[in-house]
Amino acid sequence: MSTQYGVTARAVRVAATAAALAVLLTACGGGGSDDAKDSGPQAAGTVRSAPAGQSTPPPESSPTGPDTSATLATIDGSNGLQIVIHSAVREEGGFLTVNGTLKNTTSKLVVTPPQWSGQEIQVQKTGPSLAGVTLVDKVEKKRYYVLRDTEGYPLTTTGINSMQANQEVSVFAQFPAPPATVTQVDIQFPLMPTATIELS
């Protein structure tokens, strides 16, 4: 589990039940028609993906934070927020951890979209988070949601509701890992353009 990125002690207690959550949440994935319905309107912005073959798996992250030397995709929102995806790594236990950097590219304070926290009442009670981020496997037509612990807390970066001018912060989110045959997924931040990332 990626405790070095801000997961609280609650995440440690769910190691035994994580595999069951992964199966349950994977089973909740919808078909192609649900994907279009659930994603909602997309804000204007741009996406820059790394060319195939150039996004080699990064070395293991240091205990102080994720490795940021690789870039799988750069997502630019119309509000000045930018998300750089550095890695999407399969881990033991059936997890997929996505690491990135959230940046405010403007010279003013920017409020993060509340939609990033997701629409589930239980998750919204935990405060601002990235629980609304999803992965979509277009081949298998499945959507993957951020994992939750037994108390409903999302296994993702929490507490970010605004970004100071030119501020950068490391972010992560853990999902059920798609099958080993899946090498690419789309990552969707609500109100941001969709980006395709390589899995390792």
HELIX and SHEET records of a PDB file:
HELIX    1   1 THR A    3  TYR A    5  5                                   3    
HELIX    2   2 ALA A    9  ARG A   13  1                                   5    
HELIX    3   3 ALA A   18  ALA A   27  1                                  10    
HELIX    4   4 GLY A   32  SER A   39  1                                   8    
HELIX    5   5 PRO A  114  SER A  117  5                                   4    
HELIX    6   6 ILE A  121  GLN A  124  1                                   4    
SHEET    1   A 5 GLY A  45  SER A  49  0                                        
SHEET    2   A 5 ALA A  73  GLY A  77 -1                                        
SHEET    3   A 5 LEU A  81  GLU A  91 -1                                        
SHEET    4   A 5 PHE A  95  ASN A 104 -1                                        
SHEET    5   A 5 GLU A 168  PRO A 176 -1                                        
SHEET    1   B 2 VAL A 110  VAL A 111  0                                        
SHEET    2   B 2 SER A 162  MET A 163 -1                                        
SHEET    1   C 4 LYS A 142  TYR A 145  0                                        
SHEET    2   C 4 THR A 134  ASP A 137 -1                                        
SHEET    3   C 4 GLN A 184  GLN A 188 -1                                        
SHEET    4   C 4 ALA A 195  GLU A 198 -1                                        
END                                                                             
